[in-house]
Amino acid sequence: MREGQDRSDVLANYFSMFTIVSSILAVVALTMAARWMQRHPGTSTEPVVIAMAIAAVTGPVILLGIVFNVLLRGDPPAIAATDPGWVAFMDSWATETLHVVLPVYFVFDLLFADRRRGLPWSSLLVIVSYPLAWTIYTMIRGERVANPDGTAPWWYPYGFLDPHLAGYGSAFSYIGGILVAFVLLGVAIIGIGRARERHASHHDAPPPPQIGRLAV
């Protein structure tokens, strides 16, 4: 409002950012998992739909934390210097929560959460489909919406995706690298889940019957 920008355009752009979409999906997935655990106390493994939902958001949340802290972290915009103290605090709290706390939480969830279910390797298609769909949407939409501040007839949520800054070669190089990272993260997520499930099943298996000191 202080910059005279159209609020509907700003809001549409806000909910087109990977951080926001991924964080909302993460909240939905975690809420589903929490509700299921409340209704099914015990030691049974989570259902496939819960495992798939958690896996689908784990990669994006972890990667957005890496990308933000490596490529996007920097000084706040100049207009933020005029924010009241409580606004600056809330902005900083939100930034750190979405880009540090949430990714770290999902790392611990992947490694240590109870009742996890291993997924088949075909689940990699599901894990990669969301970031791929978002990338296609973003690159098509970017040329069709104007920057709300009036500086350009296009708008991209992140500078490294903007082909007007360093060309399409640079933008697609970043896209290719990020998609490869998603594939690798997906392989790691599925592999860790399967390994944890095997370990849990082996640990919970009853010992073989013994005669004297010899196992039958």
Helices and strands as residue ranges (DSSP letters): H 7-14, H 18-39, H 48-67, I 68-72, G 78-82, H 85-96, I 97-101, H 102-112, G 121-123, H 124-142, G 159-161, H 163-204, E 210-211, E 214-215
